Every structure is written in C-alpha cells, then in structure tokens.
Amino acid sequence: MSQYVLLNCLLRNYFHYNLIEQVQVLTDKTSVTMDIANSSNISHNQYCRYVYYMGRACAIQLEYTKAYSYLLMAMRKAPQDYAYGFVKAVTKLSILVQLLMGGIPDRAIFNGNRIVSIANALKPYLYLTQAVRTGDINKFNDIAEHSVYKPIFMKDKNYTLIRRLGHNVLKTGLRKISISYSRISFQDIATKLHLPLAATEFICAKAIRDGVIEATIDHKEGWLINNDMVDVYSSEEPQNAFHKRIVFCLELHNDAVKAMRYPPSDDHLYKKQLVVEEEEKKKQNKDGNDKDDKNKNDEKTIDEIIKEMEEDDDFE
C-alpha cells in the first residue's frame, strides 16, 4: 500500500514542478505501475489518482486518445459523494482532451451536474467549448487571453493545453467557410478569421494537407476553390467511428471482468465449504423453530395455570 502512495506523491511532485520527462522516466522504469490495476493491496482512491496523473501526462505528450481513456477510467471510478475537487479536475482535463481530439463535449457535462460547485467551476470551459465549436477566433482569444478566466486556467495548470486549441478553432472556421463558399479569396478568409494575410495561404494549404477541407489553391489569383462534397459513407470515417465504439466497449468489458469475483481454484473445497454453510443455516433455522415451539408450549402452560387458579377460586 505504501509504495502506491509513494508513487502518486512522486507523480504529484513532478507535475507541480512541470517535470514531465521525469514522469515518463518514472513510469517506464518502475515495476509498480505494471501491477497497479490488478493488485489487491492498492486502495480505490490511490488508483483513481494514478490514472488521472497518467491521463495528464499523456495529454501533455500529445497522446490524446490514450489520455482520454485514462481520464474516462478516472471519472468512472471517482467517488460520487465526496472528493469534489478531484472530480472537477478530472472533468476539466477530459473536456480539453476531447476538444483537442476534434470532438465537442456533451452539453450535459456542463449543465447536468447535480453539484452546484462543480457546475459553476465548469463555466469557463463551457465558454471555451462554445468558441471552439463556432470557430470564432476572436472569442477564443478573448476567453483564453484577455478575460477573467485566464487566471483560472493558469491555476488549473491547463493553460498550455488551451493554447493548443487555437489550431482547432482555425480548422473549424476553415471548415465552415469551405461549406459556405465554393470559391473565396485569401483576403476574405483573413478578414473572417482575423488572420494575417501573409499566413492565410499557408494555413489553408496545411488544412488541405491534413484533410480538414477538400479544396484546391489558385496561387495566381489568390483563391481557395472548394471541391464538391464527398459522400461521407464512401470514406473511412464510419469505419473509424465504429472502431472507437468497439474499443470502448471492449475496454468496458475487460474492466467488468477484472472487477468480478471468482470462486477459489480448488473446486472440491469450495463445494465442501458451501455444503457446510448450508448445514449450519439449516441447523440455525431448526433451533429457531424449536425455540418458537417451546415458547408456545410455555404459553399454553401459563394459560392452564391461570385456568386452574380460577377453578380453585370458584371452588372456594
């Protein structure tokens, strides 16, 4: 038990001083982490802290899919009636990781929480999510840089991850423009997204290379020409979506199997123990029935004594 507590204390200290490389070295070299999920000596709370720290480390190292799986595990295993500070920290980080993966968190995460303190603490992240969803770079910069929420992000140690979201905001804005216009000049794109004109062409070229938009660039005329809409069902997106869901279900099944309790390996001794327990239960029930019968007999005897006393009084 003490070695797991010490491991979490070391991870917390490394994160406090931003020693991310040391976190990676510690998790790679130590043998404690190999058995931390299957050990019977580790407490539930220590395991939640460990997976949270691993999720944060993976998020900083750009391993967003792995980080999101760790954070989901921490949210599922986190206490529901206490440790609200831990729940808030895990929820905030999971929202940012989901945004960095290109997704949009469900609105129920922000409004469906029954704890008022947690719902209020998630408001800055709600406004941040709205800015990313709409692709409004001005609103995003106001929230991340010039608003009263910046100290909150700095205190949560999530400001570095939030700055990475600027690329996602640009991608969303370009995607909306490509859907709305069949052809648009770089000057108009720079005006709409509030970008420097010199960098607009390079940003559009990178978005095309990354597969964010389907378009071609007319360098001579300075146009972004969008291609015809492609049927999404003829691409690999449905397959990737089903793959993510299947992986999530398999992980959930594996966690459920690990949490199950199995009978001892020696089946003969286990059956013998069940027979002994059943005989003890029958014996206890029989003793209880005999006691009830005895009480009934005692009651009848008392009634008879009272009746005899009444007869004696009448006789006198």
C-alpha positions in Angstrom: 0.0 0.0 0.0 2.8 2.4 0.9 4.6 2.0 -2.4 1.5 3.1 -4.3 1.1 6.2 -2.1 4.7 7.0 -2.7 4.3 6.6 -6.4 1.4 9.0 -6.5 3.3 11.5 -4.3 6.3 11.4 -6.7 4.0 11.9 -9.7 2.3 14.9 -8.0 5.6 16.4 -7.2 6.8 16.1 -10.8 3.7 17.7 -12.1 4.0 20.5 -9.6 7.4 21.4 -10.9 6.5 20.6 -14.6 9.0 17.8 -14.8 7.1 15.8 -17.5 10.1 14.0 -18.7 10.7 12.7 -15.2 7.1 11.4 -15.1 7.8 9.4 -18.3 11.1 8.0 -16.9 9.4 7.0 -13.6 6.5 5.2 -15.2 8.9 3.4 -17.6 11.4 2.3 -15.0 9.3 1.4 -12.0 7.6 -2.0 -11.8 4.9 -0.8 -9.5 2.8 0.5 -12.4 2.7 -2.8 -14.1 0.6 -4.4 -11.3 -1.3 -1.3 -10.1 -4.5 -2.2 -11.9 -4.5 -5.8 -10.8 -3.1 -5.6 -7.3 -5.5 -6.3 -4.4 -3.4 -4.1 -2.0 -4.0 -0.8 -3.7 -6.9 1.4 -2.5 -9.6 2.6 -4.8 -8.6 6.3 -4.2 -4.9 5.7 -5.0 -5.8 4.0 -8.3 -8.0 7.0 -9.3 -5.2 9.4 -8.6 -2.8 7.3 -10.6 -4.9 7.1 -13.7 -5.6 10.8 -13.5 -1.8 11.6 -13.4 -1.2 9.2 -16.3 -4.0 10.9 -18.3 -2.5 14.4 -17.7 1.0 13.1 -18.7 -0.3 11.6 -22.0 -2.3 14.8 -22.8 0.9 16.9 -22.4 2.8 14.5 -24.6 0.1 14.8 -27.4 -1.2 11.2 -26.8 -4.8 12.4 -26.6 -6.6 9.1 -27.3 -4.6 7.3 -24.5 -5.1 10.3 -22.2 -8.9 10.3 -22.8 -9.1 6.6 -21.9 -7.3 7.2 -18.7 -9.5 10.1 -17.8 -12.7 8.2 -18.6 -11.5 5.5 -16.2 -10.7 8.1 -13.5 -14.2 9.6 -13.9 -15.9 6.2 -13.7 -14.0 5.2 -10.6 -14.0 8.6 -8.8 -16.2 8.9 -5.7 -19.6 10.3 -6.3 -20.5 11.7 -2.8 -17.2 13.4 -1.9 -13.8 14.4 -3.4 -15.5 17.1 -5.5 -12.1 18.8 -6.1 -10.8 15.7 -7.8 -14.0 15.3 -9.9 -13.7 18.9 -11.0 -10.0 18.5 -12.0 -10.7 15.3 -14.0 -13.7 16.8 -15.7 -11.9 19.9 -16.8 -9.0 18.0 -18.2 -11.2 15.5 -20.0 -13.1 18.4 -21.7 -9.9 19.8 -23.0 -8.6 16.5 -24.2 -11.9 15.9 -26.0 -11.6 19.3 -27.7 -8.0 18.6 -28.7 -9.2 15.3 -30.3 -11.5 17.3 -32.5 -14.7 16.4 -30.6 -17.2 18.5 -28.8 -18.2 17.6 -25.2 -21.8 16.9 -24.5 -23.8 19.8 -23.0 -25.0 17.6 -20.2 -21.4 17.6 -18.8 -21.8 21.3 -18.0 -25.5 21.6 -17.1 -26.3 18.1 -15.9 -24.1 18.0 -12.8 -26.1 18.0 -9.6 -23.3 19.5 -7.6 -23.6 23.3 -7.9 -19.9 24.0 -7.1 -18.8 21.7 -10.0 -21.3 23.2 -12.4 -20.0 26.7 -11.6 -16.4 25.7 -11.9 -17.0 24.4 -15.5 -18.5 27.6 -16.8 -15.2 28.9 -18.2 -14.7 25.7 -20.0 -18.3 25.9 -21.4 -17.5 29.3 -22.9 -14.2 27.9 -24.3 -16.1 25.0 -25.9 -18.6 27.3 -27.5 -15.8 29.4 -29.0 -14.1 26.2 -30.4 -17.5 24.9 -31.8 -18.3 28.1 -33.6 -14.7 28.6 -34.9 -14.7 32.2 -33.6 -11.0 33.0 -33.1 -11.8 36.4 -31.6 -14.0 34.9 -28.9 -11.4 32.2 -28.2 -8.6 34.8 -27.8 -10.8 36.9 -25.5 -11.6 33.9 -23.3 -8.1 32.4 -23.2 -6.0 35.6 -23.1 -7.9 38.8 -22.1 -10.7 37.6 -19.8 -11.0 37.0 -16.1 -10.8 33.3 -16.8 -7.1 33.2 -17.7 -6.0 33.1 -14.0 -8.4 30.2 -13.5 -6.8 28.3 -16.4 -3.4 29.0 -15.0 -4.4 27.8 -11.6 -5.8 24.6 -13.1 -2.5 24.1 -15.0 -4.4 23.7 -18.2 -3.3 26.9 -19.9 -0.8 25.1 -22.1 -3.4 22.7 -23.4 -5.8 25.6 -24.0 -3.3 27.4 -26.2 -3.1 24.3 -28.4 -6.8 24.7 -29.1 -6.1 27.7 -31.4 -5.4 25.4 -34.2 -8.7 23.6 -33.7 -10.5 26.9 -33.8 -8.9 27.8 -37.1 -9.7 24.4 -38.5 -13.4 24.7 -37.5 -13.5 28.2 -39.1 -12.0 27.0 -42.3 -14.4 24.0 -42.4 -17.4 26.3 -42.1 -16.0 28.6 -44.8 -15.4 25.7 -47.2 -19.0 24.5 -46.7 -20.5 28.0 -47.2 -18.4 29.1 -50.2 -17.4 27.3 -53.4 -14.7 29.9 -54.0 -13.3 32.6 -51.7 -10.2 34.8 -51.8 -7.5 34.7 -49.2 -8.3 38.3 -48.3 -11.8 37.4 -47.3 -10.6 34.4 -45.3 -8.1 36.6 -43.5 -10.9 39.1 -42.7 -13.3 36.5 -41.5 -10.8 34.6 -39.3 -8.8 37.6 -38.3 -5.6 36.2 -39.6 -2.6 38.0 -41.2 -2.9 37.9 -44.9 0.7 36.6 -45.4 0.0 33.5 -43.3 -3.5 32.7 -44.7 -2.4 30.8 -47.7 0.0 28.6 -45.7 -2.8 27.9 -43.2 -5.2 26.9 -45.9 -2.5 24.7 -47.5 -1.9 22.9 -44.2 -5.6 22.4 -43.7 -5.9 20.8 -47.1 -2.9 18.5 -46.4 -4.3 17.4 -43.1 -7.6 16.6 -44.7 -9.6 19.2 -42.8 -11.1 20.7 -46.0 -11.4 19.4 -49.6 -10.2 22.2 -51.7 -7.5 23.4 -54.1 -5.5 26.6 -54.1 -5.2 29.0 -57.0 -1.9 30.7 -56.2 -2.0 33.0 -59.2 -5.4 34.5 -58.5 -5.3 34.1 -54.7 -8.4 31.9 -54.4 -9.4 28.9 -52.3 -11.6 26.7 -54.6 -13.6 24.1 -52.7 -14.2 20.7 -54.3 -17.6 19.0 -54.5 -18.9 17.4 -51.3 -17.8 13.8 -51.0 -20.2 11.2 -49.6 -19.0 10.5 -46.1 -20.2 6.9 -46.3 -17.8 6.2 -49.1 -14.9 7.3 -46.9 -13.2 5.6 -43.9 -15.0 7.9 -41.3 -17.8 5.4 -40.5 -15.2 2.6 -40.0 -13.2 4.8 -37.7 -16.3 5.8 -35.7 -17.3 2.1 -35.3 -13.7 1.2 -34.3 -13.7 3.8 -31.5 -17.0 2.5 -30.2 -15.9 -1.1 -30.3 -12.6 -0.3 -28.5 -14.6 1.5 -25.8 -17.0 -1.5 -25.3 -14.1 -4.0 -25.2 -12.3 -1.9 -22.5 -15.6 -1.7 -20.5 -16.0 -5.4 -20.8 -12.4 -6.0 -19.6 -12.8 -3.7 -16.7 -16.1 -5.5 -15.7 -14.3 -8.9 -15.9 -11.4 -7.7 -13.7 -13.9 -6.4 -11.1 -15.7 -9.8 -10.9 -15.1 -12.2 -8.0 -14.4 -15.8 -8.9 -14.6 -18.9 -6.6 -11.4 -20.5 -5.4 -9.3 -22.5 -7.8 -9.9 -25.7 -5.7 -13.5 -26.5 -6.7 -13.8 -29.5 -4.4 -13.0 -27.5 -1.3 -15.3 -24.7 -2.4 -18.3 -27.1 -2.8 -17.5 -28.6 0.6 -17.5 -25.2 2.2 -20.9 -24.4 0.6 -22.3 -27.7 2.0 -21.0 -26.9 5.5 -22.5 -23.4 5.3 -25.9 -24.8 4.1 -26.0 -27.3 7.0 -25.2 -24.5 9.5 -28.1 -22.5 8.1 -30.5 -25.4 8.4 -29.3 -26.1 12.0 -29.9 -22.4 12.9 -33.3 -22.5 11.4 -34.2 -25.7 13.2 -33.0 -24.3 16.5 -35.1 -21.2 15.9 -38.2 -23.3 15.2 -37.7 -25.5 18.3 -37.4 -22.3 20.4 -40.6 -21.0 19.0 -42.4 -24.3 19.8 -41.0 -24.2 23.3 -42.3 -20.7 23.7 -45.8 -21.7 22.5 -45.8 -24.7 25.0 -44.8 -22.3 27.8 -47.7 -20.0 26.9 -50.1 -22.9 27.0 -48.8 -24.0 30.4 -49.3 -20.5 31.7 -52.9 -20.4 30.4 -53.6 -23.7 32.1 -52.2 -22.4 35.3 -54.4 -19.4 35.2 -57.4 -21.6 34.4 -56.7 -23.8 37.3 -56.4 -20.8 39.6 -59.8 -19.6 38.5 -61.3 -23.0 39.2 -59.8 -23.1 42.6 -61.3 -19.7 43.4 -64.7 -20.9 42.3 -64.4 -24.0 44.4 -63.6 -22.0 47.5 
